[in-house]
């Protein structure tokens, strides 16, 4: 079964809606869409990358007129659909969902899905408002195998709305599960700025190293 969690489709508000709903219902039951901007309820504009990064953790879909998107936005939509096709099983069916940072308690939100065999995971990090001269952030993951070595990758290509897109830029490094759960993932503020600053999102993909 699926539920229409709210008429509010603003990506920033959806972090609260979906975070709270996850206490009672599984991710696959939450209707979640990438909607048009300015948002028709709050008149807020958020990056299309952020709207998708929130909507992935639900049924995922689009609630906008594709004819009004720019060529760059359409290319981004293609990437988003390909991403969801690749990870739908992990996010909606097989993955265990973990709440990491509450949107009700601070400026950041984070959650994570982990495969049953702990070989794959996706961690999502969302920032509400950008800050001047702020220090790096860290957020701790959950549910990993402490002894497994993971490759961590994150697409840090600037958001379409910044006008700075060029070749895809992916940050990649390796870390053990215990490091990721106890020391956490470092988040460079510059990457958040490149993702739009206010209402930015980063997705970290983890895969066990063979």
N, C-alpha and C positions, 0 to 999 in steps of 0.2 A: 504493500500500500504506500501511497504518497500523500503528503500533506502540503497545502499552500501555507507556508509558515508565516507569511505576511505580504501585504500589498506593497510594502516598502522595499524597493529594489536597489536603493543606494548602497554601494559597496561598503562604505564605512559603517552604516547602520547594520548591514547584514552580518558583519563580524559578531555583533552582539546577539542578533537574532539566532544565528546558526550556532554560536557558542552555547547559548542558553538551551536551545532546543536539543542539542546533543546530549544533555543530561538525561533525556527521556526517550528520544527517538534516534535510530541509526541514521547515518549520513545519507544512505540511499533513499530514505523516505522524505527528504527535504527538497521541495521545489526550489531551484536556484537558477537565476538567469543573469546573463550579461545584458543590461538594459541601456537605453539611450542616455546621453548626457547633453545638456544639463538634466539631471534626474527630474522626473516629472512630479515627484512629491517634494523634494527638498531643494531643487534647482542647484544642486551641487554637481561639480564636474570632477570626475575621478579618472585616472588613466585606464585605458581599455585593458591593459595588462593586469591591473589590480582587480577590476571587475571580474575578469576571468579567474584570477587566482582565488577569489572568494567563491565564485560559482562552481569551481571544480569540486568543492566539497559538499556536493548535493547532487541533484539529478542532472544539472548543467544543461543550458540551452541559451538561445538568444531571443531577446524581446526588444527588437529595434528594427528600423528600416535599413537593410543592408545597402540600399541604393544611395543612402546619405553618407556612407563611410568613404574616407579617402582611400587611395590606392594602397598607401602604407598600412592603414587600418585593416583593409581587406587581407593583406598578406599576414598580418598579425592574427586575424581570425582563422586563417588556414592553419597557422601553427598551433593555435589553441585547440582546434578540433582534432588535429593529429595527436596532440599531447593527451587529450582526454580519451581518445581511442586506445592509445597505448597503455594508459594507467587506470582506465575505468574499473577493471577487475580488482586491482589493489585498493582503490579508493572506496568503491561502492560495495564490494562483496567480501573480499578476503582480508582486508586490513583491519587491524585494531586501531581505534581512534583515541588519541590522547590530547587532552587540553593542557597547554604549556603556560601560556600567559593570558590572563583574563582581560578583555576589553573594558570590563567594569572597574578595573583597579589601576589602570595606568594608560600611558600613551601608546603602548604596543600590545599586539595580540599575536599569539602563536598557537598552532596546533599541529598534529602529526598523525600520519597513518603508518602502521608497520605490518608487514606481511606475517603470516602465521609462522613461517620458518625463519623469520627475522633476517632474511637475506636482502630485503628491499624496504625502503621507507621514503616517504615524502614529508618534509617539514615545511610549513608555510609560516612566514613572518610578515606581519602587517604593521605599518606605522600610521598613526593618525595625523599628527602635525610634525613638520620638520623643525629642527632646532639649530640655532646658530652656535658654532664652535663646540658642539656636544662631543663627548667622548664616544669611543666605540661601544657597542653593545655586545652582550653575550646572552644566549638563551640555551637552556639545557634540554636535551632530548630525553625521551623515555622509551622503554620497551625494547631496546636493542640488545643484542648479545654482547656482553662486555668483552668477550675474547675475540670477536670477529673484527677483521680489518675492513673498513668501508672506504669506498671512493665516494667523496662528496663533491657534487657539482652544482653550480648555480649560474643561470643565465643572467648576466649583469649588463646586457645590452641596454643602452638608454631607451626609455619609453618613447613611443611614437610622438606623444604630446610635447616632448622636449625639442623635437626637430634635430636631434643629434644622432639618429640611427645611422649606422654604417654596417660593417661586417658584424656578424654575431660574435659576442664576447662571452665566453663561458669560463668561470672560475672553477678550478678543479684541484682538490688535494685529497690526502688520505689520512684517516684517523681511526683509532680503535673505538669500539662501542663504549667502553668505560670512560674514555676521554670525552666523547660526545655527550655522555649522560652526566658527567660530573664537572667537567670544565666548560662544556657547551660549545656552540658554534659562534665564532666571532662575526659580528656584522659591521662592516665598514660603512660609516655614515655617507660616504661619497656615493656608494652604490644606491643608497636610498634616494639621494638627491638626483642621481641619474634616472631613477625610476619614476621621477615626478615630484619628489620632495614630499609635500603633503599627500597623504593617502597612497603611499607607495607600498609595494609588496615584493617579496623575494621568495622564490621556491627553491628549496634545497633537496636534491635527489640523492639518495644514498643507495649504494649497491655493494654487496659483499665482494671483496677481492678474492678471486680464485687462486 
